[in-house]
Amino acid sequence: MEAENLVKRKLFEKFSISEAYFDSTGLVWEELEKIYHDYCSIIPQLEAEAEHVTSKLMDAENVHSVRRRVKKPDHLIEKIIRKGNKYVDKGINLSNYKEIVTDMIGIRVLHLFKDDWIKIHDEILEYWEPKETPQVNIRTGDGNLGEMKKLVEEKGCEVLEREHGYRSVHYLIGTPLSRDEEVLIEIQVRTVFEEAWSEIDHIIRYPYDTENPLINEYLAIFNRIAGSADEMGSFIKKLKNQIKNEK
């Protein structure tokens, strides 16, 4: 991919970044330009790897659909700036940004019923060895929370309980970019209802309206509705199986 020039003023305007905030991060603009141009040069490889991983996941049992995306170059730079001091503390630069930014390739695996994730989880571990313990995000107040935590721990996952927020399982895997280098891929597994809520939440709130109390209140209500829809789907599935077994 041929890189366009990275114009600081345009990037700051697009993502509502102030000069004062940028200066506070300690990042060096010239280093960001180098990262930008290098990243543009590897996008074809990232696209190929994303397609390869997606094709494997499409065949997994209980998968409804798979979405993939390779992060756009300007979004990569925006993320580095937004992370600011966190990435500066890690010494982010041209030689190590592929190790530090973990979602240059993002893949979402969608399924219909809540318990469908178990077989998808097993398939992922069969194909890849995760770079870190898989994380299962669950919401405080969800039904059968204790039972869910026990199952998650039995599957070797870490439980992250959130008062507000999405329900999703996160995996971090590596795929080779060259003989001496690999790139990290973030895989998220969630229900179709949770995906709908997450997409709307992202568009409405992320990353600049995170503190708006009115928006947060209504998105929290929407989140509970999505959770209830998932619960209803699981109930109907159990009901159908019960009726089938009674025949």
N, C-alpha and C positions, 0 to 999 in steps of 0.2 A: 504494500500500500504506500503510495507516494504521500509524504507528509506535507500538509500546508504549514505555513509559518504560524507559530503559536504567538498570538498577539495578547499581551498582558492585559491591556485595557478592555478588550472585547471579552476575554475570559472572566475578568472581574465583574463586568456588567452582566454577563449571562448568568453567573452563579451568585450574584449579590455579595461579592467579596470586597471588603474595604482594604485600602492600603495599610491602614493601621493594624487590622487583624493579621494581614500577611506579614508585616514587619514583626509582629509579636511571636510568630511561629519560629523564627530563626532559619527558615528555608531560604535557599539561594535560588533566585529566578533562573540563572544561567544553567544550574544543575537540572532544574525542572525542564528546561528546553531540551537538554540532552536526553533525559528520560523519555520525553514526548516523542522525539524523532526515532529513538531506538524502538520504542513500543510500536510505532507505526510500521516499522520494518518487519516485525514479527507477527502482525495481525493475521496474515494468511495462514501461518502455522497454527495459531491459536484457533482459527476457524476450523481447520482440519481436525485438530484434537477434540474440539467441542463436538463436532459431528460424529467422530469415532466413539466417544463416550456415550453420546445420546443414542446411537444405534444399538449399543449394548443394553442400555437401560430400557429401551422400548420393548424389548423381548422379555423383560422380567415379569413374573406372575403378579397379577393384581394392579399393574400399572395402567392407568386410564390414558395418560398422555404425558409427553415430556416437552418442556420448553428449554431453550438454551439461548444464551447471549454472550457475546464477547464485549467487554467494556469498551466504550468509545474513548479515543485518545484524550479528548478534552475532559471527559468524566474521570479518567484516571488522574489527571493533574488536579482536578477539583477535589477529588477524594484525598489526595496527599496533602493538599492545603488545608482541607477541613480537619483532617486528623492532626495536623500541626505538630505540636510538641511531642505527641505520642510517637510519630514517625521520626522526628528529629532525634529523639532520645535513642532510637534504634539505629541512627546513623544512615538514614536512607540516602542512596545515591544511585548513579547509573549502574554500578556493578551488582547491587543487591536488591533493587526494588522488586524484582520478580519473586524473591523469597519473602518479602515483607507484605506486599499487597496480595491477599489470598483469594480475591474474587475477580481476577481479570477474566476468568471464565466462570460463569454462573449457570447452573443447571437446576431446573425445578422438575421434580417428579410428582405427578398428581395422581391421587387414587380416590375412590368413591367413599369407602367406609373406613372409619377410624382405625380398626384393627388390621386393615390391609397393609399397613406399614411394616408389619412383622416380616412377611415374606420378602418384601422389597429390601428390608434391612439385611436379611440373610443373603440375598443376591448381591448386594453391594459389597458385603464382606467377602463373598466368594471371588469377586472380580478384583477387588483392590484392598490393600492394607491401609487403613486410614492413618493420616499423619498425626491425628490427635483423637482423643476419645470422642465418639459421636455424642452430640448434645441434643437432648429432647426437651423442647420448650413446651411447658404445660401451663395452663392458666389456673390461678387460685379460684376455687369454687366450682371447677369442672366436676362432673359426676364421676364416681368411683376413683377418686384421686389416689387413695392409698393403694388400691389394686393396680392402678396404672404405674405408680412409682415402683412397686415391687417388680412388675414385668420389665420395666425399662432397665432396672438395675440387673436383673437376670440376663438381659441381653447385652450387658457390658457397656451401657450408655450412662452418661451423666445427666441428671435431672436438673433443669433450670425452671424453677417455679416463678411465674410472673403474675403480679396482681392485675396488670392490664397488658395486653399484647397478644401476639400471634402464637398459635400452636404449630410447631414445625420441628422436624428432625434435621439436624445439620451434620454433614460429613465434609471432611477436608481430605482430598486425595491428591496425589502427584502424578504427573504424566510427563514423559521426556520431551524436552524441546530440542535438545541436541545431545551429543554423546556425553557432555559434561554438565548439562544444565537441565533442570526440570521446571515446570510451572505448576502452581497449585490450582486446584479446581474446587469450588464450593458447590456441593450438592445439597439441595433442600427438598425434603419429602414432606408433603402435606396434602390435605383433602382439597377437593375442588371448591368447597365452600370457604375454607380458610384462604385459599388462593384469591378468591374474589374479594374478600375483606382486605387482604394484604395489599392487593393492587390499588384499591381505592384509597386505603390509608396512605400508601406511598405517594400517590398523586396529590392528595389533598394536603398532607402534612409534612412529608419528608423533603429536605432536612431543615426547612426554615420556619415552620409553624409548630415546632415541637412543644412550645410552651403556651400555646393558645388554649385557655381552659375550656372555652365553649366548644371548639373543634374537638378537643380531647374527650369531652363528655359524650358528644354524639358518636364519635368513633368507638368509644368504649361500649356504648349501647349496641352499635352495629356488630362489634366483636362478640358480644354475648348472644346476639341473634344467630351469628354464624356458628357459634358453639352449640346452640340449641338445635340447629339444622343438622349438625353432625350427630348429635345424640339421637335425634329422631331417625336418621338414616340407619344407625346401628340398631335401634329398637325394631325398626321394620324388618331388617335383615334377620334378627333373632326370631321375630314373630313368624316370618315365612318358613324358617328352618323348623320351628316348633310345629307348625301346621303340617309341614311335609312329613315329619317323623310320626305324627299321630295318624296318618293315613294308613 
